[in-house]
Amino acid sequence: MADSPAVARRRVRHAVRDARLEKGFTQTDVAEAMEWSLSKVMRIESGEVTISPNDLRPLLAHLGIRDRPMVDDLVLAAKASRQRQAWWDEPRFRESLSPAMRQEIQYEVEATEARHFCQSLIPGRLQSDGYARALLSFWSGQLSRQQVERRVEARIRRRTHLLSMENPPNLYLLLDETVLHRRVGGTHVTGEQLADLGRYIDMGWLAVRIAPFTNPAPTLAAFELLYLGTDNAADAVLYRESDLADEIVDDLATVERHRAIWDRFWKTSIAEDESARLLKERAAEFMSDQENNLNP
C-alpha cells in the first residue's frame, strides 16, 4: 500500500536527515552546497515543507545516496507527500495556524492511535464549539479576531472529521482531576463539553483516565503522541504546547521519554470505568447548575 502524504513526507525527511548526519554535514553545509537558504534545509528536515523531486535527486547525490532503487523509492515518496492539498494548506489557515499545528493536523488525520496528556484543559480535537471559542477568546490580546475565528473553525473541522470516520483512531486521554472542576465558558459550556466526552467514551474509540488530586502533579506542558501505524516509538511523533507556543518533535529518545511518563501516570490514575462515571456525573452537575440558575 502506498504511503499517505504525511507518512511519505516523514520518510523522506528522515532519510535526508539521517544521511546528512552520517556524512557529518551540518544543515549549513548542505545549504551552501545546494545553494539554498538555511531555512529551506531546516524546514525540509522539520517536515514543515515538502521537497520537490527535482530538488531531492541532487540532494540525495550530495548526501551519498546513489542506490537507484532507493533513490526511486524516495522520489516516489516525495511525489506522494505533495499530492494532496488539504484545508489546512489554504492561505487563510496558513496565516492563522502555527506550522507545528498544521503538521499536527496532518498527522492526526492519518494516525491510528493518539495518547493525550492534559493537565488543565480538553485537547483541541475533542473540544466543543463553545469550549473552543471560550478558550481561544482568552488570547484575544495576542491573536486577532480573525485568527481566533480561524482557530475555532480549525478545531471544529478536526472534530467533525474525527466523528465522521468509519474507523476512528483509538484515543487515550489522560486528564488531571482539575479539568472536571474548571469552568470554561460557563457551566453550560463546560457541562456540554464533558457530556460530549462521555458520549465519545460510549462510542468505543475514546478511553479516559483521571489523574486524581492525590497524585503528584507533573511539571510538563500538555502533549500528544500520534502513532502512524504501530504502537511503537519509531512510528510516533510528539506534539507539545504551552500557551501559544507549540512544536512537533520527531526524535526517538524524546518520544520514548514522553511515552514512559504517560504510561506511568496512566497506570496510577483512576480506571476507565470509574473515570467515565466521574466525568458523566460532573457533566450532569454542571448542567443542573445551569438549569438552577435559569430557574431560581
N, C-alpha and C positions, 0 to 999 in steps of 0.2 A: 504494500500500500504506500502511496506517495506521502511524503511529509506534508503536514499542514504548514501554512505560511510562517507561523510563529516558531514551530519546531525546525523548519528549514533555515530560518534566519539564525536561530541559536546554533545550529550545527555548523553553519558557515563561519560565524564569528568565533566559535570555539576553535575551529581548525586554524583560522588566521592567527588568533592569539597564541595558541599552543606552539605553532610553527615559529612565530616571532620569538617567543621565549626560549625555545630550543636553540635558535640561532644566536641568542644573546643580544638581539637587537632591542633598542628602546623604541617607543612609539615615535619619538622624534627622528630616529634613524630611518624608520620606514617612511615617514612623511617626506624627508629630504630626498630619499632615493626615488620615490614615486612622484616627486614634485607636487605633492598635495599639501594642504594645510594640516597642521597637527590636530585641529579639531575634527577634521574629516576622519582621520585614523581613530581617534578616540571614540567618535560616535559610531563608527562601524563596529569596533570591538565591544562597545557597551550595548549594541543592539538597538540604539536609538534610530538609526537609519539602515536601510538595506544597501548592498553594494551591487552595482551592475555587473553582468558577465564580462563586459569589456574592461572593466577595472579589475575584476577578480583574477583574470588569467595572468596578466603581468605581475600582479601582486603575489600570486602563488609561485610563479617562477622566481621572483626575487627572494622568496622565503624558502626556496629549495624544494617545493612540491612540484615534481615534474612527472610523476607516475600518471600515465594517460587515463586509466580508469578512474583514479582518484580525482584528477582534475575535472574530468567529465561529470563525475558524480556531484562535486561541489558546485560546478557551473549550473547543473540542473537544479540543485537546491537553491542557488541564488535566484534563478528564474522563478521558482516556486514561491520564494519569500516575497516576490514583488507582484504576484498575480492579482491579489485581491485588495482593492481599496475599500475599506470599511468606513462606517460612520465616524469613528474616532480619528480618521485621517482627514476629515473635512476641515477646511480652514477655520471655521468658527470654533471647532473643538481643539484644534491645534493651538489656537490663541488663548484658550481658557483652561486647558488641562496641562499639567506638567508632563514632560517627556516620560518620567517614570510611571505616571498614572496611565498614560496611553499604552505603554508597554504592558502594564499590569492587566489592563482590559483585554489586550490581545491574548495574553497568556491565559486569563481566566476563562475566556470563551472556549479554549481548547483543552483546558485542564480536566483530568479525570478525577482529581481529588484536591481539596484545599483544606488547610488547617489554620484557623484564625486564633490569634491571641489578643484579647481586648480587655483592657483594664477598666475602661470607663464608658465606652460607647459601643453601639451596634456597628458592625462594619458596613461600609458603603453599599455593597451589592445587595445587602439584606434590608436596607433602610426603606421605610415607607416614605411617601411623598412629603407628608407633613414633618416627619422626623428629619429628613434630609434638609428641607428648607429651613427648619429651625436651627439646625446645627450650622449650616453654611452662612446664615444671616449673622452669626457671631463675628464672621470675618469681613463684614461689610466695610470696615475701615481700611482693610488691606486688599480686598477684592472689589472690583467694580460691580455694579448691579448686573451688568451683562455676564460677567464671569460667574457670579453666584448662580444666575439662572441657567447658564450652560452646564455648570457642575451639577446642579439639581437634575437637569434633563439627562445628563450622562448617567447618574445613579438610577434614574427611572428606567432608562434603556437597558442598563445592566441587569436590573431586577426582572424586567419584563422578559428579556432573553432567557434568563435562568428559568423562570416559571413556564416558559413555552417549550423548553427542551423535552424531547421524548424520553431521553435518558440523561437526566441531570447528573452532574458530578456529585460525589459524596462530600459533604461539607461537615467539618468538625469545628464547632465554635466553643472556645474556652472563654467564659465571661467571668469577670470579677463580680462579686455579690453587689458591689456598689451600683452596677448597671440597673439592678432591679429597683433601686430607690431614687435614682436621679431623674428628675422631671425635665424632659426636653420638649419644649413647645407646649407645655401644659399637661394636665392629667389625661385628657382625651387622646392627645397625640401619642403620649408615652404608652398608655394602655393599648391603643390600637397597634403600636409597634410591637409590643410584647405579645399581643394576641396573634399577630402575623407569624412571629417566630414559633408560637405553639402550633399553628396550622402547618407550617413547614416541617416541623418535627413529625406530625401525624402523617404527612405525605411520604415520609420514609427516607428522604435524602439528607436531612439535617439532624445531626446529633449535637446536643448541648450539654456541657458540664459547667457548673458554677463553682468557682473558687471561693470558699466561704471566708468570712472575716477572720476566722481563726487561723487561716493560712498566712504565712509571711507574704507581704506584698512585694512582688517582683519590681525591680527598678529598670524596667525595659519599656520602650515605646511599643505601640501596637504593631504587630507584624502578621504577615500571612505567608504561608508556604504553599506554593502551587506546584502540583505534580503533573508533569506532561508525559503520562504513560504509567510506569510502575511506581509503587510507593518506595522509591529509592532516592537518596540524596543526589545521585548523579543525574536524575531526571527532574530535579526540582529547582525552582528559583524562589528567592526570598524578596518580598516586598515589605518595606517598613516605612513608617511615617511618624512624624512628631510635629504638631502644629500644622503649618503649611509646607513643611519640608518633607520630602519623600525620596526614596531611591529603590532601584532594583539591584539586588546583589546576586550574582551568579558565581559565587565562589564556594567550592565544595566544603571546605572547612567551616565556613561561616554558616552555611545551610545546615550542616550536621550539628553545630553547636546550638543553633536555634531549635532544631527538632528535639535535641536532648532536653532543653529547657521546657519545651512544650510538653513532651512526654511526662516529665517529672511532675508538672503541675496538673496535667490531665489525670494522672493516676491518683493524686492526692485530693482531687476535687470531688464534689458530690456526684454520685452516679447519675446516669442519664435519666432514668425513670423519675427519680426524686427531683432532679433539676428541672425536668419538664413540668412536674406538678407545681413546684415553687414558682416557675415562670408564669404558668397559666393562672395561678392564684393571684399573683401580683398584678397581672393584666386585668383580672376581674376587679381587684381592689381599686385600681386607677379609674376604671370605667364607672364603678359605683360612686367614687368620689365626684366624678364629673356630673353624674345624674343628681347627686345630692346637692351639688352647687347650683344646678339648674332648677331644682325643685326644693327650695328650703322649707 
